[in-house]
Amino acid sequence: MIWAIVAVGFLIPVAAGLFTRLQPMIIGFVWPALVGLAAAFYVFVIAGHAGGSTGTLAVPFFAVPSLAGGVPGGLLGWILQRRRLGEPEDL
């Protein structure tokens, strides 16, 4: 499960770099925030808790491996986007 989240976090910015004009580096940082918000929404709204207990601090845990994939994925997506658009190599 963890490796799947890392892989998705890596592939989302790469796909954005290849197929859109969105900035992959920004998507690489925004994706973990979306994963964390979705996990919190699921735990607190959809799943609910018996007896009025609240969720734990482990909820945003799923955003951490997504960030681990999102940052290098954003960098790779940015490089691929620059090469695809034919911009000069001044890295």
N, C-alpha and C positions, 0 to 999 in steps of 0.2 A: 504494500500500500504506500509506504513512504517513497519508494523509488518511482512509483507511478506519479506521485505528486511532484517530485523533482523533475521527472521527464516532461510533464505537462508544463510546469513552470519554465522549463528550458525551451520547449517547442513553441509556446504562444508568442514570445517576442521574435523568434526566428521566422515564424510564419508571417507575423506582422511586417517584418523587414522585407520579406520576399514578395508578398502579395498586396501590400497596401503602401500608402505614403505616410503611415503613422510612424512615429519615432520609436524604434524598438527599445531603446534604453529607458524611455519613460514607461513603456508597457512592462518592462522587466521589473520596475520598482512598484508599479501600480497593481500588478497581478497578485502578489502576496497579500496586499491590503484587501483585495476583493475576496481572496480565499479566506482570510481571517474573518471578514464581515459575514460571508456566507456561512462559515462554521458557527459563528456566534448566533446568527439568525436561526440556524437549525437547532442548536442546543436550547436557546432560550424561548423560541416561539413555536417551532414545529414539534420537537421532541417532548418538551415540557418536562416537569419534574414533580414527582409525588411529594406531598407534604410541604410544599412551598419552598423546597431547597433550591439553591441556585447552582449554576454550572461552576465548574472548577476553572483554575487558571490554565488548564491544559487545552482549552478551546483554541487559542491562537497558535497552538503548536503546529497545526497543519500549514500555517503561513510560513513557518521557518524553513522547512525543506523546499517550499515553493520559491522562497527568496533565494535559496541556495542554487536553484536552477534558473531563476529569472534574471539574475545579474549577468552571468556568463552568456545566457541565451540572448539577452539584450545587446551585449557587445557583439556577439556573432551575427545577430540580425542586422545591426548597424553596419558592420563590415560588408555583409552580403548585399545590403541595400545600396551602399555606395558603389560597389562593383557593378551591380546590375544597372544602376543609373549612369554609369560611365564617368563618375566624378574623378578628378585627378587623385592620384595616390600621394597624399601628403601625410600619411600616418607617421 
